[in-house]
Amino acid sequence: MEAKGFTQDGTVDLQGRPVLSSKTGKWKACAFLVGYEAFERMAFYGIQSNLVNYLTSQLHEDTVSSVRNVNNWSGVVWITPLLGAYIADTYIGRFWTFTLSSLIYVMGMILLTMAASLKFMKPTCTNGICSKTSTSQIAFFYSSLYIIAIGAGGTKPNISTFGADQFDDFNPYEKNLKVSFFNWWMFSSFIGALCATLGLVYIQENLGWGLGYGIPTAGLLFSLVIFYIGSPIYRHKIRKTKSPARDLIRVPIAAFRNRKIQLPDNPSELHEFDTQDYIRSGKRQVLHSPAFRCLDKAAIKHGNGGDSKPPCTVTQVEGTKLVLGMALIWLVTLIPSTIWAQINTLFVKQGTTLDRSLSPSFRIPAASLGSFVTLSMLLSVPMYDRYFVPFMRRRTGNPRGITMLQRLGVGFVIQVMAIAIAYAVEVRRMHVIRVQHISGPKQIVPMSIFWLLPQYVLLGVADVFNAIGLLEFFYDQSPEDMQSLGTTFFTSGIGVGNFLNSFLVTLVDKVTGRNGEKGWIGDNLNDCHLDYYYGFLMVISILNLGAFFWASSRYVYKRETKEVNEGCVEMETKALDTSLGLHA
């Protein structure tokens, strides 16, 4: 037990000194962090939400190429956190990884603003005829984008986990505060996204792309100043293992080496340190679970015969099991991430074909409809946290109201409904096109853009369940020393989903458009079959939902022991009410 007044989870300040619980951490520290998150999300969505239009209108790329390039860039943005998390967990910690990466991020934003502002960085147009984009212009623009992606790789996985570190899991009061942390953390990111889709998108299309990128660049610099002002009250977790990811390799190798040895009937006969050893070292002991029994062979005592290497502990084995279990859940999040990728690609291009007039002198930018995703999130998060959770808590006894995987399941069901509505609306749009004999790529379909509103709103509501739920799930269920790396399951799933969407768009375009036939996706959305593509996405979403239910029913939540009083130990089950993901 830590000395009276100090945090009980062993957190320290930047100089490595124990910190007082009353003067550090909690929401007063997180207030500085959420400011950065809001501005960073404004910068990111200020780019992503309208990038497809920039590429087609400013760099003159075709529809399929622009969608593919947006997806590829978004994929890299969400994949690079794997590297950033590994560096943080293994070498320099979350704070310093974030610090270095944020400087790279800002440098990329400055370069992007230059690319959009300086005339010689863009093709010139005279009397409606534009010159071809030069190789140097393309190289500079995309270099700026991918520098941002590298910076995001170090900031994204570490800022949210650093925020969660501000709450002491060994303090019941602080642990209760932490239950709502990810809800309100995402709420701040939604604020940033709303500013981007409502304000920045309009500025980009009407006042200039350079100004539209310069504003979030200035905001990002301001937020970093605010972040570092809060440094004296931040808590920092000490790395307790030199290379936490090493067990992911060591455990399977040890289990394979002992594959011919019979497992003991009683798991207590497997190798494990005494509980008091974990208490003295400040680590958490993970209790044995029945999942992936083959890996238990890594913890067989004397299983290596004359080998001098000691067997793995049950805690090490269970850490590997947790990662494998999370990987199974991760696989069934890829299709939902692919659906989410439509918001900033095909949904936007679809919107440009519809009537966007709000008055004779004002047309809503197609990308601004994404603000309704954010608005529905902003309205849903407080309702979820203040009403839904307490209501369900009284019925289930679970502090979260429902289990984390139940939360994901609800979100995925709503998402299937959203893509079904998108399909129905596109069928309606194609019907209007046929009736009105519309065929030109720039002809406006006499159908309000607000027909797209339901699919945007439903995806926003779904995100309150699945995006926040995924971030919380992967942080909560990760092995203790791999929580930054664990949250990259969340970011990498989005990244792979974008790559998958890029692959599907390219494949569908090639397969359906060969031999001169009308393709499902093309430059002229008024003369293709986008409805078929949405129908295809709806079918694979329904199939994926079934796969999710199967994977969830087999998932076993993490169970740990923790010190609650001197000499006393309490078992903590992360699921709190179940060993199976979906069963209450």
N, C-alpha and C positions, 0 to 999 in steps of 0.2 A: 504494500500500500504506500502511495506517495505521501509525503509530509503534508500536514494539514494546510489547506488553502491552495495547494498546487493541483494541477490536473492529474487525474488518475490513469490516463492512457499513455503517459510518458512523453507527451508533446513538449517541445522546447521552443525558444525564440531563435532568431537568426544566428546568435552567438553560441547556441547549443545549451543555454541555461534553462532549467525548469521554469515554467510559466505559472503565474497565479490564475486560478480559474475565474476569479471575479473581475480581473482586469483585461482579459484577453478572450479572443474567440467569440463564439455564439453569433447572433445576428448583428451585433455592432461591428464585428469584423467583416461579416458577409456583405454588409451594406456597401463597402468599398469594392467588393468583388462583383456584385450584381450590376454596378454602374459600368464596369468594363464590359461585362457580358452583353448589356443592352447596346452599347456603341459598336462592339465587334459584330454582333448579329446584324445591326443596321448596315455596316460596311459589307458584310458577306452577302446579305440578301439584296442590297443595293446593286451588287454586281450580278448575282445569279438570276434574280427574278426577271431581269430584262436583257440578259446577255445574248439570248437568241435573236432578239431584235437588233442589237448592236452589230452582231455578226452579219446579219442579212442586209441591214440598211446602211451600215458604215463600211464594212469590209466586203460586202457584196458576195457573201457565201450563199449557196443554195440551201433549201430547207433541211434536207437530210444531213448534209455536212454540218450545218449549224447545230442541229439537235445532237448529233454525234459528238461534236466538239464541246458543247455545254455539258453533256453527260460525262465525257471523259475528264474534263476539268473538275467537275463536282465529285467524280469518283476519286480522283487523286486527293482532293481536299479532305475527304472522309477516310481515305486509306492511310495517309501519312501519319495520323495519330498513333499508328502502331509503332512507328519508330520513335516518336516523341515520348510515348508512354514507357517504352523500353529504356530509353536514356534516363528518364526520371526515376524509374523504379530501381535501376541497376547502378547508376553512376552519380548524378548530381542533384537528385531530388526534384520535386514538383516546382518549387519557387524559382530556382535558377534555370530550369528548363523553360519555364514560362517566360522568364525575363529575356533570355537570349532569343527565343522564338518570336516574341512580340516585336522586337526590333526588326527582324526579318520581315514580319508581316507588314509593318509600317513602311519599310523600304519598298515592298511590292506595291502598296497602295499609292505611294508617291509616283512610282514609275508608271502605274496604270493611269493616273491622273494626267501625267505628261503625254502618254500615248493618245489620250482622248482629247487633249487640249491643243497640242502643237500641230499646226497645219501640215507640216512636212511628214508627220507620223501617220497621216491618213490619205487615202486616195482623193484626188481633186475631181470636182465635177463642173462641167461647163455646158450650159443649155440642156441640162438633163442627161448629158453623156458623161459617164465617170471613167476615169482611168483605172487600169487594173492595179490591184493592191500589190505593192512590191514585196519582194522576199524580206527585205530589211524591216518593212512596216509590220509584216506578219510576225517576224521573229521577235521584234521588240514588244509587241502587244502580248503575245503568248508567253514570252519570258516573264513579263510583269505578272500575268495570271498565275504562273506556276511558282514564282517566288512567294506569292501570297499563299499558295497551297502548302509550300514547305513551312512557312511561318505558322499557318493554322495547325500543322501537324504537331507542333510543340505546345501550342496554347490550348487547343480544344480538349485534349484528354486530361490536362493538368489543372485547369482553372476550376472545373466543376468538382473534381476530387479534392482539390485544395480547399474549396469551400466546405465540402462535407467534413474535412479534417478539423474544422473549427468547432465541431461538437464532440464532446467526450462521451463515448459509448458506455463508459463505466459510471457515468453520472446519470441517474434516472431522469432528472429534470432536463438535462441537455439532450439525452437520447429521445425524449418525447418531442423536443423542439425539432430534432433532426427528421422526424417522420414527415414533416411538411416541407423540408428543405428543397427537395427536387421539384415539387410542385411550384414553389415560388421562384426557384432558380429559372425554370423554364418560362415562367410568367414574365420575368425580366427580358428574356431573349425574345419573347413574343412582342414585347413593346418595341424592341429594336427592329424586328421584322416588319411591324406595322408602319413604323416611320419610313422604312425603305419602300414598301409597296404602295403606300399612299403618297408620300412626299417626294422621295428621290426619283421614283419612276417618272413622275410628272415633270420634275425638273430636267431630267435627262432628255425627254422627248420634246420639251417646249422651250427650255432655257439653255440647254447645252449639255453634252455628255461630260465635258471637262468639269463643269460646276457640279454635276450630279455625282461624280466620283470624288471631287475635292472636298465636299462637305463631310462625308463619312471619314475621309482621311484625317481632317482636322478633329473630328469627334473622337477618333481612335487615339490620337495623340493626347487629347484632353483626358480621356478615361484612364490612360496609363499614368498620368500625373496623379490622378485621384487614387489609383491603385497603390502607388508607392507611398502616398501620405499615410495609408493605413498600416504600413509595415510594422510599426512598434507593437500593434495588438494582434498580429497574426500568430497562429500556432503552427508549428512544423513537426511532422511525424519523423521519427528517427528510422532509418532503414535498418531492419534487424537481420537481414540476410544479404550477403554480398551480391549474389546472383539469384534472385528469386525464381527466375524462369528455368533454372538449371534442373529443378526437380521434374519438370515436364519431360525431360529427356532421361534422367536417371531412373525414375520409377518404372517406365515401360521396359527399359533395358534390364533392370533387376528382376522384374516379373518374368521376362522372357528367359532369363538365366535360370530361374527357379521353376520353370514351367512343368517339370516332371515331378516336382515335390508336392505331396498332398497337403491341402490347406487344413489347418486345425478346425474342428467343429465349433470351437468357441473363439470368437474374434479377440477376446481378452488375452489369448495366448500369442497374439501377434506382437511384434516389437513396438514399444511406445515408451516415451519418457514418462517419468512420474509427473503428476499434475503440478506438484510443487515446483518442479523444474521450470515449467512454463510460467508459473506465477513469478518466480524469481527473475526470469529473463524478460518478462513483460510481453511474452508472446501468447497467442491464443491456441488452445488445444482443440483440434477438430475431431469430433467423435466419429466412430466407424459407421458406415452406411452399407446397405446391401447392394448398391449399384456397382457395376463393373467389377464383379468379384475376382475376375482374372488378375486384376492389378494388386489384389491383396497379397499375392505371392511375393511381391517386392518387400513385404514386411515380415516374412517368415524368419523366425530366429534360427541362426546357424544354417540358413539355407544355402550359403555359399561354400560349405565344407571348409577347405583349407584357405579360402580366400580371406584376406585380411580386411576387406572392406566390410563395414558394419551394414546390417540391413537398413532399409528405409523405415522411418517411423510411420505409424498409422496416420498421423497428421499430414506428413508429406504425401502419402498415398491418396488421402482424401482430397488434398489440394489438386492433385492431378485429375481425380475423378470429377471435381467441381468444374474444372476447365473443359473436360470432355462433355459433361452435361450441358454446360453453357454453349458449347460449340453446336450441339444438336439443336438447341433452341435458336441459335444464331442462323442456322441453315434455313429455318422456316420463317425468318424475318426478311429474307432477300426479295421475295415477290412483293410483300407490302412496301418495301423500299423502292421497288420498280414502279409501283403505282404512284407513290409520292413524287417520283421524278417527273411525272406528267405535268405537274403544276407549273413548272418553270420551262416547259418545252412545248409539247403539243397542245396543252390547254391554252397557252398564250397565242400560238399561231392560229388555233381554232377561233379564239376571240377576235383576232384581227379581221376575220371574214364577216363578222356580225355587225349589226347596227350599234355603234358605241356613242351615239349622240345623246347628251343630256339636255342640251339646248342648241339653238341654231349656231352658237359660237363656241361650244365646248364639247369635246369628245373625250371620254374616259380612256386612258391608256389601257390596252388589253392586259398588260402585266399587273395593273392596279387591282384587278379583280382578286389577285392573291391576297389582298389585304383582308378579304372576308374570311380566309383561312385563319389569319391571325386574330381577327376580331372574335371569331367563334371560339378560338382558344382562350383569349383573354376573358371572355364571359364564362367559359366552362370551367377554368381552373379554380376560381373562387367558389363556384357552386359545388364542384367536386370536393374541394378541401373543407368547406364550411358546412355543407349539407349532406352530400352523398356519403362521405366517410363516417361522420358521426352516426348517421342512420344505419348504415351497414354494420358499424362497430357494435351497436346495441344488439344486432341480430346474430352476428358471427363470433363476437368476442375478439376478433382480430384488430389490433391497433390500426392497421391500414384499412380496415373495412372489409376488403376482399384480399385474397392472396395476389401476389405480383403477377402470376401467370393468368389468373382469372381476369385481371385488369387488361393484360395483353389480348386475351381472347375477345373481350368486349370490343376493344379497339379494332381488331382485325375484322370482326363481323360488320361493324359500321363502315369500314373501308370497302368491303365487298359491296355494300349497299351503294356507296358513293360511285364506284366504277360502273355499277349496273345503271345508275341514273345517268352517268356520262354517256354510256352506250345509247340509252333511250333518247337523250337530247340530240346526239349526233344523228341518229336515225331520223329524228324530226327535222334537223337541219338539211339532211340530204333530200327529204321529201319536199321541203320548201324550194330547194335548188331545182328539182325536177319540174315542179309546178310553175316556177317563175322563169324556167329556161335559162338559168344562169350557168355560164361556163368559163368566163374570164377570171384569171387569178386575182385581179384587183376589184372585181365586182363585189359589192356589199350585199350580203344575204338579208332580206327584209325580215329580220328576226332579232329581237333585242339580245344584247350580250348578257343580260341578267338571267337568260335561260340557263346559263352556266352556273348561276349562283348556288343552287342546291348541292352540286358536287363539291364546290369549294368549301361550303359550310360544313358538310358532313366529314370531309377530310380533316378539317380543323378540329372538330369534336373527336374524331378517331385518334388524332395525334395526342390529345390530352390523356387518352388511355394508353396508347401503344408507345409513343415517343418518350414521354416521361416515365412510363412503366418500364421500358427497356433500359433507360439510363439508370434508374434505381435498381432494377433487377441485376444488371451486370456489375454495378458497384457493390451491392449488398452480398452477392453470392461469390465474389472473387476471393481467392486466398488472400490472407491479410497483407502480405508483402507485394501483391500484384494488383492493387486496386486501380492504379492508373492504367495498367495494361488491360485490366478487366473491362474498364469502360470503353476501351477501343473495340470491343465486340459490338458496342452500339454504333460507334462512328464508322467502323469498317463495313458493317452491314449496310449502312446507307451508301457507302462508297461502292461496294460491289453491286448494290441495287442499281446505281447509276450506270456502271459498266454493263450490267445485264440489259438495261434498257437501251443503251447504245448498241449493243450487239443485236438485240431483237429488232430495233428500228432498221439497222443496216441489212440484216438478214431478210426481214419481211419485204423491204424495198427491192432487194435483188430478186427474191423468189417470185413475188407477185407482179413485178414490173418487167419481167423478161419477155422476149419475143414481141415487144411493143404493146403488151397488154396494159390495161389500166391498173396501176399499182394501188395498194392500200394507203400508202403515204407518198406524197409527191410535192413538188414546188407549188402546184395549183391544188389547194385543198378543196376547191369547188368542183374538181373533176377527178376525185379519187375515192377510196373506200375506207376512210378513217373509222367509220362505224364498225367495219370488220375487225380492225385492230383492237378497238375498245372491247368488242365482243370476245376476242381472243384473250385479252387481259382479264376479263371477268371470269372466263372459264378456268384459267390457271389460278386465279385468286381463290375460287371455291375449292379447287383441289388442294391448294396449299393450306387452306383453313382446316381441312380434314387432317393433313399431315401435322399441323400445329397441335390439334387436339390429341393426336396419338403421342407426339413427343412430350407434351405437357403431362399426360397421364403417367408417364414413366420417369419424370424428373423427381429427384429426391433433394429437398432443400438442405442447406448447410446447417449442421448442429455444432455448437461450440461450447466450451466451458469458459467461465470468466470468474475472476475474484470479486466477491461482493463485500466481504469483510475480511479482516486479518485471519488467515487460517481457514476461511470458509470458501467454498466453491459452489457456483451455481451453473446449471446447464442452460444454455440459451439456444433455442431452436429458431432459426430465422423465419421459418414458415409460420411458426407460432400456433398453427392449428391443424397442420396436416403434413404428411410426408409425401403426398402426391400433389402435383402442380395444380390441378383443377378441382380437386374434390375438397369440399368444405368440411 
